[in-house]
Amino acid sequence: MRTSERRTGIWRLSLEQIEATVADHLGNGRVAGNQAVPCLSRQVSMYLAKNVVGWSTTRIGRFYNGRHHTTVLHAIEKIERLRKTDESLDALIEVITAELSPATQGCFTERFHPGWTATLIDVVADRVLKEIRRLTTEGKLEGPLALAHRDRGLPQ
């Protein structure tokens, strides 16, 4: 496979570099089909390729197994919507963006302290627990957590 030429954007990164970095966090996105995990990985990569580096939607689509540019646009819009509602995904995209930064090329661990990953996980877990408590007190909790609360006799 031919390496992608570099594109001038905020940072100069190839599509392969973006895909590899996202794959480290979310798994390979360059696979056939529309399974959930590779699909999310691919959509995050497409979002970063367009919004951080400035690749064209046509070139991004070609890189991802010949997908149409409108598929790339859909992916970008979906990730933008998810970033507004899912704080953990938003935080993950911020981490990946920082990792792609020229200041960290190949040295993510040097820029970020080892304890930061644990801190990030703690912050996200704290936000999730607060949201669960809020939904529980408002009686809007649904799914397995609601069943567990009901089975234990806890308020919903």
C-alpha positions as CSV (number, residue, x, y, z in Angstrom):
1,M,0.0,0.0,0.0
2,R,1.3,3.5,-0.9
3,T,1.9,5.9,2.0
4,S,-0.4,8.9,2.0
5,E,1.3,12.2,1.0
6,R,1.4,14.7,3.8
7,R,-1.3,17.3,4.0
8,T,-0.9,20.9,5.4
9,G,-3.2,21.5,8.2
10,I,-2.8,22.5,11.8
11,W,-0.3,19.6,12.0
12,R,1.4,17.7,9.2
13,L,0.3,14.1,9.7
14,S,-0.4,11.3,7.3
15,L,-3.7,9.3,7.4
16,E,-1.7,6.3,8.5
17,Q,-0.3,8.1,11.5
18,I,-3.8,9.2,12.5
19,E,-5.2,5.7,12.0
20,A,-2.4,4.1,14.0
21,T,-2.8,6.4,16.9
22,V,-6.6,6.0,17.1
23,A,-6.1,2.2,16.7
24,D,-3.9,2.2,19.8
25,H,-6.9,3.4,21.7
26,L,-10.0,2.1,19.9
27,G,-8.8,-0.8,17.6
28,N,-8.3,-1.0,13.9
29,G,-10.8,1.1,11.9
30,R,-9.6,0.0,8.4
31,V,-11.6,-3.2,8.2
32,A,-14.6,-4.2,6.0
33,G,-18.1,-4.0,7.4
34,N,-19.9,-1.9,9.9
35,Q,-19.3,-3.6,13.3
36,A,-19.6,-1.2,16.2
37,V,-16.0,-1.0,17.5
38,P,-14.2,-0.7,14.2
39,C,-16.9,1.7,13.0
40,L,-16.4,4.1,16.0
41,S,-12.6,3.9,15.6
42,R,-12.9,4.7,11.9
43,Q,-15.3,7.6,12.6
44,V,-13.0,9.1,15.2
45,S,-10.1,8.8,12.8
46,M,-12.1,10.5,10.0
47,Y,-13.1,13.3,12.4
48,L,-9.5,13.9,13.4
49,A,-8.2,13.7,9.9
50,K,-10.6,16.4,8.8
51,N,-10.8,18.7,11.8
52,V,-7.2,18.5,13.2
53,V,-5.1,17.9,10.1
54,G,-7.4,19.2,7.3
55,W,-7.5,16.2,4.9
56,S,-10.2,16.4,2.2
57,T,-13.3,14.1,2.8
58,T,-12.6,12.5,-0.6
59,R,-9.1,11.6,0.3
60,I,-10.2,10.3,3.7
61,G,-12.9,8.2,2.1
62,R,-10.4,6.6,-0.3
63,F,-8.0,5.8,2.5
64,Y,-10.8,4.0,4.4
65,N,-11.5,1.3,1.8
66,G,-13.0,3.6,-0.9
67,R,-15.8,5.0,1.2
68,H,-17.8,7.9,-0.3
69,H,-17.1,11.4,0.9
70,T,-20.6,11.7,2.2
71,T,-19.9,8.7,4.5
72,V,-16.9,10.7,5.9
73,L,-19.2,13.8,6.4
74,H,-21.7,11.6,8.3
75,A,-18.9,10.2,10.5
76,I,-17.6,13.7,11.3
77,E,-21.1,15.0,12.2
78,K,-21.7,11.9,14.3
79,I,-18.5,12.4,16.3
80,E,-19.3,16.1,16.7
81,R,-22.7,15.2,18.2
82,L,-21.3,12.5,20.4
83,R,-18.6,14.9,21.8
84,K,-21.4,17.2,23.0
85,T,-23.2,14.4,24.9
86,D,-20.5,11.9,25.8
87,E,-17.9,13.4,28.1
88,S,-15.8,10.2,28.1
89,L,-15.5,10.2,24.3
90,D,-14.8,13.9,24.3
91,A,-12.0,13.3,26.8
92,L,-10.6,10.4,24.8
93,I,-10.5,12.6,21.6
94,E,-8.7,15.3,23.6
95,V,-6.1,12.7,24.7
96,I,-5.7,11.4,21.1
97,T,-5.4,14.9,19.7
98,A,-2.7,15.7,22.3
99,E,-0.9,12.5,21.3
100,L,-1.0,13.5,17.7
101,S,0.4,17.0,18.5
102,P,3.9,17.7,17.0
103,A,5.1,18.4,20.6
104,T,4.5,14.8,21.5
105,Q,5.5,12.9,18.3
106,G,6.5,9.5,19.6
107,C,6.9,10.7,23.2
108,F,3.4,10.8,24.6
109,T,4.6,9.4,27.9
110,E,7.2,12.1,28.3
111,R,4.7,14.9,28.0
112,F,2.0,13.3,30.1
113,H,2.7,12.2,33.6
114,P,1.9,8.5,34.3
115,G,-0.6,9.4,37.0
116,W,-2.6,11.5,34.5
117,T,-4.1,8.4,32.9
118,A,-5.4,7.2,36.2
119,T,-6.6,10.7,37.1
120,L,-8.5,10.9,33.7
121,I,-10.1,7.6,34.4
122,D,-11.1,8.7,37.9
123,V,-12.6,12.0,36.6
124,V,-14.6,10.2,33.9
125,A,-15.8,7.5,36.4
126,D,-16.8,10.3,38.9
127,R,-18.8,12.0,36.2
128,V,-20.5,8.8,35.2
129,L,-21.4,8.0,38.8
130,K,-22.8,11.5,39.4
131,E,-24.9,11.1,36.2
132,I,-26.2,7.7,37.5
133,R,-27.1,9.3,40.9
134,R,-28.9,12.2,39.2
135,L,-30.9,9.9,36.9
136,T,-31.7,7.7,39.9
137,T,-33.0,10.5,42.0
138,E,-35.1,11.8,39.1
139,G,-36.5,8.3,38.4
140,K,-35.1,8.3,34.9
141,L,-32.6,5.5,35.2
142,E,-33.2,2.7,32.7
143,G,-31.5,-0.5,31.7
144,P,-29.5,-3.0,33.8
145,L,-28.7,-0.4,36.5
146,A,-32.3,0.4,37.0
147,L,-33.1,-3.4,37.4
148,A,-30.2,-3.7,39.9
149,H,-31.6,-0.8,41.9
150,R,-35.1,-2.2,41.8
151,D,-33.9,-5.7,42.8
152,R,-32.0,-4.3,45.8
153,G,-35.0,-2.2,46.8
154,L,-33.1,1.0,46.1
155,P,-35.0,4.1,44.9
156,Q,-35.1,4.6,41.2
